[in-house]
Amino acid sequence: MTGESDVRNDPSSWENPSASERQRILRETRTVAMVGASPNPARASNFVATYLLSSTDYEVWFVNPNATEILGRPVYPSLAELPGVPDLVDVFRRQEDLPAVLDETLALDGVQTWWLQFGLWDEALAARAEEAGLTVVMDRCLKVEHARFAGGLHLAGFDTGVVSSRRRR
């Protein structure tokens, strides 16, 4: 017999917002807090941060209690210490850290979207976030989604600015 938590964590029972809804989220977002941003250029969060700073108009804030600067910008130890309330909280943390990150997100008044990066999926937490009024996106990369809607997406994940169904030679 399966329990409610088993059903909630079955990826087939919860769906991300549609592509058009994700596009609307990205179009309406003005501020992004990256929780778990890393100063290490080999980390996915650093790659995404570089893209967001260079290819979007978003105001991007970094959250990491173990860093002071990323890409020449200040880093905040927690969401509560940001200079404002972000529209979107983009999470780059371990699965076991997600409940605490959600608690911290829900403590802010005005966050609209809780976005979990590739590999992060927890339906119980998604239900809790949605009950609190947040839109939830899980197991999707903010950079990939933005590039998909803003222009071409190269096979390696780089925004080419060209929309075409043919590969470049």
C-alpha positions in Angstrom: 0.0 0.0 0.0 1.4 3.4 -0.9 1.1 6.4 1.4 0.3 10.0 0.4 4.0 10.9 0.5 4.7 8.2 -2.1 2.0 9.6 -4.4 3.3 13.1 -4.0 6.8 12.1 -4.9 5.8 10.1 -8.0 6.9 12.4 -10.9 3.8 11.3 -12.9 1.3 12.8 -10.4 2.5 16.4 -10.5 3.2 18.5 -13.6 5.2 21.6 -14.2 3.5 24.7 -15.5 3.0 24.5 -19.3 5.6 26.0 -21.6 3.4 29.1 -22.2 3.0 29.5 -18.4 6.8 29.2 -17.9 7.4 31.8 -20.6 4.9 34.1 -18.8 6.8 33.6 -15.5 10.1 34.5 -17.2 8.6 37.5 -19.0 7.1 38.9 -15.7 10.1 38.2 -13.5 12.2 41.2 -12.6 14.3 39.9 -9.7 15.9 36.5 -9.1 17.5 35.1 -6.0 19.9 32.2 -6.6 20.0 30.1 -3.5 23.2 28.0 -3.5 25.0 30.2 -6.0 28.7 29.2 -6.1 31.8 31.2 -6.9 33.3 28.1 -8.5 33.1 28.5 -12.3 32.9 24.7 -12.7 29.5 24.7 -10.9 26.2 24.9 -12.7 25.0 27.8 -10.6 28.0 29.9 -11.7 27.3 29.1 -15.3 23.6 30.0 -14.9 24.6 33.2 -13.0 26.9 34.3 -15.8 24.2 33.7 -18.3 21.5 35.6 -16.3 23.8 38.6 -15.7 25.0 38.8 -19.4 21.8 37.8 -21.3 18.8 39.1 -19.2 17.5 42.2 -17.6 16.9 40.5 -14.3 18.3 41.9 -11.1 20.1 38.8 -9.8 21.0 38.3 -6.1 23.2 35.5 -4.8 22.5 33.6 -1.6 25.3 31.5 0.0 26.4 31.7 3.6 29.9 30.6 2.7 30.7 33.2 0.0 31.1 37.0 0.0 31.3 37.7 -3.7 30.3 35.9 -6.9 31.1 37.4 -10.4 32.0 40.7 -8.7 28.6 41.0 -6.9 27.8 40.7 -3.2 26.5 37.5 -1.8 23.9 37.4 1.0 23.9 34.7 3.7 20.2 34.2 3.5 17.0 35.2 1.6 16.0 37.3 4.6 19.1 39.5 4.1 18.5 40.4 0.5 18.0 44.0 -0.4 14.5 43.3 -1.5 12.0 40.5 -2.1 12.8 38.5 -5.3 10.0 37.6 -7.7 11.6 34.2 -8.3 13.8 32.0 -6.0 16.0 29.7 -8.1 17.3 26.8 -6.0 20.7 25.1 -6.4 20.8 23.1 -3.2 20.8 19.4 -2.2 17.5 17.6 -2.0 17.7 17.3 1.7 18.1 21.1 2.0 14.8 21.9 0.1 12.5 22.0 3.2 14.6 24.7 4.8 14.9 26.7 1.6 11.1 26.6 1.2 10.6 27.7 4.8 13.0 30.6 4.1 11.2 31.4 0.9 7.7 31.4 2.5 9.0 33.7 5.2 9.2 36.4 2.6 6.1 38.2 1.5 5.9 38.7 -2.2 7.9 35.8 -3.8 5.9 34.6 -6.8 7.9 31.5 -8.1 9.9 28.8 -6.4 12.1 27.3 -9.1 14.1 24.0 -8.5 17.0 23.3 -10.9 17.7 20.1 -12.7 17.5 17.0 -10.5 15.4 18.6 -7.8 11.9 17.3 -7.4 9.7 17.0 -4.3 5.9 17.0 -4.7 5.1 17.3 -1.1 7.1 20.6 -1.0 5.6 21.7 -4.3 2.1 21.2 -2.8 3.1 23.2 0.3 4.5 26.0 -1.8 1.4 26.1 -4.1 -0.9 26.1 -1.0 1.0 29.2 0.1 0.4 30.9 -3.3 3.7 30.2 -5.1 4.0 29.0 -8.6 6.4 26.0 -8.6 8.7 24.8 -11.4 10.8 21.7 -10.7 13.6 19.9 -12.4 14.1 22.7 -15.0 17.0 25.0 -15.6 16.2 28.7 -15.5 19.0 29.4 -18.0 17.8 26.8 -20.5 14.2 27.9 -20.2 15.1 31.5 -20.7 17.3 30.8 -23.7 14.6 28.6 -25.2 12.1 31.5 -25.1 14.5 34.3 -25.9 16.3 32.9 -28.9 18.2 29.9 -30.2 19.5 27.3 -27.9 22.8 25.7 -29.0 23.3 22.0 -28.4 25.8 22.8 -25.6 23.2 25.1 -23.9 24.5 28.4 -25.2 22.1 31.1 -26.4 23.0 31.6 -30.1 20.4 34.3 -30.7 19.4 32.3 -33.8 16.2 30.3 -34.1 16.6 27.5 -36.6 15.9 23.8 -36.9 19.2 23.2 -38.7 22.6 22.7 -37.0 25.4 25.1 -37.9 28.2 23.4 -39.8 
